[in-house]
Amino acid sequence: MKTVPSSAVERDLATEVNSRRTFAIISHPDAGKTTLTEKLLYYGGAIQEAGAVRARRGAKAATSDWMEMEKQRGAFCSSRRSPYDRYDGFTLNLLDTPGHADFSEDTYRTVSAADNAVMLVDAAKGLEPQTRKLFEVCRLNGLPIFTFCNKLDRPSLEPLELLDQIEREFDLPTYAVNWPIGSGDAFKGVYHRPTREVHLFDAAVTKESRAKKGEDKSTKGLSVLPVGDATLTERIGEELHAQLMEDIELLDELGSDLDLDAVHAGSLTPVFFGSGMNNFGVQLFLDTFLGYSVRPRGRETSDGVIGPTDDAFTGFVFKLQANMDPRHRDKVAFVRVVSGKFERGMKVTNARTKKAVALSRPSQLFGQDKTVLECGYAGDVIGLNNPGSFAIGDTLYTGKRRVLPPIPTFSPELFAYLRNADTGKYKQFQKGVAELLGEGAVQVMYSRDSLKQDPILAAVGQLQFEVVQARMAQEYGVETTLDMLPFNVARWVEGGWDAVDAAGRIFNAQCVKDVWGAPVLLFKNAWNVDQLVADTPEIGTLSPFSKP
Ligand code: G4P
């Protein structure tokens, strides 16, 4: 383990917080998230992480591979390898949200720990299912959302069509910060509205820069022209030039200045176009993003809002990772710092257990490299050794007791009874289920009347089931079987059991309870949900998220 020296020049809390940007990238598999992450990390000065990101790509989502991947993967990537590594004065914390077949509730929870989201869209495909789901979680968390339309070097949808999809489907107004000039073989670059400059795309140059990984040559020097430049027509061709002039006129008519307050409130998304693979438009995006995005924000607590520069330390556990090192069967809890200054060895209180804990071996993870962390500020993520002291959603604090709101439980789509194949191992079975539940590996629900019945596992991805079964066998010595249930939609009944009882007999749904004892209805499809709401108003409001 390397030790990072604490900063020679102490910067005050406000300076530290103002220079931090913590964000997650949300996308559908194959939209190019891994590629974009690599490029962004390059600029952040952490190219090694970029390699680690690349290495896990294409890994099959078999359980064993998943376990392997979990070991290799940090919960997040930071732009810093040391406190001195900054990009343009900023520290970038990029939270890693697995988007592949290993999609799980972790992905959702990680979004809860971010302050900003980058929604990556394949410009040829437009919005896709996983993007939609993750978008909802961003909206639930009130995150500012920045849209990057990727793969413009391939034939793409018209930019207006992409904006229209976002506006229509998400009811989210857009503001094009830049505008593509052609697409596919005819892709010539982007028009950047804030500077009224054209950044030219030159496939030959970018191929070269791709080889050198990261140099955004295409956006430097001769490749940037003011929109009125006399040589522009020659560079992009008459037809595209005429189209661009028309588009600019339209954009100028449509939109005035970007309303940053609306962006920060999550009610307007700035949109960018480019190509991650060609490293085109990435730096332009990053530079603009840094200016527009929000610094770590204050959060609601049981004792009012706590600001990021408050002297008292608060943080919450958003991810637990087990068995990162098989020799130690270690567990790591990832804590997002919300306020104050974190210092190695400091004593905090866990609001749930009310116990004091010394944070003595905090680390930051870079791929497989652990670095001992000396200090951290709001927006940072710390990995803590977790011999069972922490659970998902735990608040850690110093000073006055403050509890951050629990992380909501997200709408599962797969349900199965978990059966214990060896009744002699009842205790181990119960212990395993309880611990995996505490870790947030899976949600567990029970029939309304009986806790004795087998638990119903509820997940957002099939892999969560496989991981539970594998870990039950490996760590608790219990073989299990799964009985899939024919449901795909869960809805929490906001009116509680009174509303369920008032509704009387409910058709086409099974009523179960979550770990907090709240009623949840399981449906085959969304149509059945609408039908119940229409036919039985007594059921009241149904929500796709728990409100613990
Ligand atoms: P993901 O993490 O979102 O799943 O996407 P990933 O970066 O793995 O990219 C998925 C595929 O899309 C990769 O191709 C990648 O090279 C390609 N890609 C990413 N960005 C761009 C882009 O800007 N333009 C084009 N044309 N392609 C892009 P692959 O064939 O699966 O892998 P590889 O052989 O290229 O490594």
Residues whose N, C-alpha, C, O or C-beta is under 5 A from the ligand:
A	BS01	G4P	H28 P29 D30 A31 G32 K33 T34 T35 R57 N150 K151 D153 R154 G274 S275 G276 M277 N278
